[in-house]
Amino acid sequence: MSPEINPWSSQPSLEIEKTFSEFGISPIGDAIAKLPEVPYFIRRGIVLGHRDYQVIADAIHNRRQFHILTGFMPSGHPHLGHLMVMKEVVWHVRQGGNGYITIADREAHAVRGLSWEKCNEFGKEYLSCLYALGFEGQTYFQSRNDRLKDLAFEAATKVNFSELAAIYGFGADTDLAHADSVITQVADILYPQIDREPAPTLVPVGIDQDPHIRLTRGIAHKMRMFTIEERDGYISVRSKNAPEEALEAVRKAFPHAKKYAGHVDIKGAQCTNVAATVREIERAHGGFAFYTPSSTYHIFMPGLTGGKMSSSIPESIISFYEPEATVRKKVMSGITGGRMTLEEQKRLGGEPEKCSIFLLNLFHMVTDDTELAEIRRKCTAGEVTCGQCKKDTAERVVAFQKDFREKMDACADMIRV
Ligand code: TRP
């Protein structure tokens, strides 16, 4: 499997900004002007890229309906590396979004070979983390959602194997269930729009999931009956596979509309109004009328061993039910941005950007911005040794774990599967 961004590898993507611009991901700063408050994960540069996030910021600003969905592959215990997207989801639910969580047990079974029992067990743990963080909304396991699977089948009519080869590097030896788990994820992302109604949908993910986002955006578009194009002085509504009656309904809806073979041209109307009316007509004629989903991208919290936090590297992660002693040991042996000698540390200061311990604090352990700034200052000024900083951080992690575990336990009976 070759392509540069590949959802199933545990290699971190290094040159993140270069990667972003190559793939057409925009800097998040361009899209947040309308947000009533900027959440800490954007303020601190953790969430830094997006596709069409302005549509979501607009919906929040105007209190219009939007969906927020993400998914987790239950291939191991949830750990600190999963917390970021969870918090993004919870924050957007609080801003008025309809929350959805999918447990990707089909993917875990097909790609990682996990038994359904294990998927179930791990999946429930993910859900209790989410509830512990205050999630409200719908949750489901892919394998037990029939409407999802029907939607996946429908979406599959719009993809062929050469597309999968180009996006994921799939080849003749790729098994069918792996391809099936990809189209199931596409269906996940579109699911809120059939479960409720078509509306802008945000999918917060790590950059490794972008191939799925690109594929889904393409499919969402292909599943529309119409495309709407702004031309010089008029708007052209073009049928892709709309029934003739639907095209006729578009013509009737606008006083200055002219119908041609396969398209209706409309003068003197606003594009947003045309888009809304066309969407209603599409739905009335049995179409999906999907909005193209939006996404945000966060950087990964590095694992304590330097690379990505990944269940496949046990020393890199901290999971929530881990005993205190191993949590302390992992933090104390984490890779830092410290210098070779104490003398150098005092003279040159540490390098927090390169430090897995600092990033642990930045991501989750220190919620107060002033306190975090002070930790950074002391580090770069050489006023604190890595040993001391690790000790302080280990205390924070242990306290966090204890509190979080209590919350998870208290939420266990909210899980209905
Ligand atoms: N593939 C994702 C992972 O490996 C899990 C997932 C399944 C997902 N469906 C999704 C993520 C929908 C975002 C949206 O973790």
Boltz pocket constraint, residues with backbone or C-beta under 6 A from the ligand:
constraints:
  - pocket:
      binder: B
      contacts: [[A, 7], [A, 69], [A, 70], [A, 71], [A, 72], [A, 73], [A, 102], [A, 103], [A, 104], [A, 107], [A, 184], [A, 185], [A, 188], [A, 189], [A, 203], [A, 204], [A, 205], [A, 209]]
      max_distance: 6.0
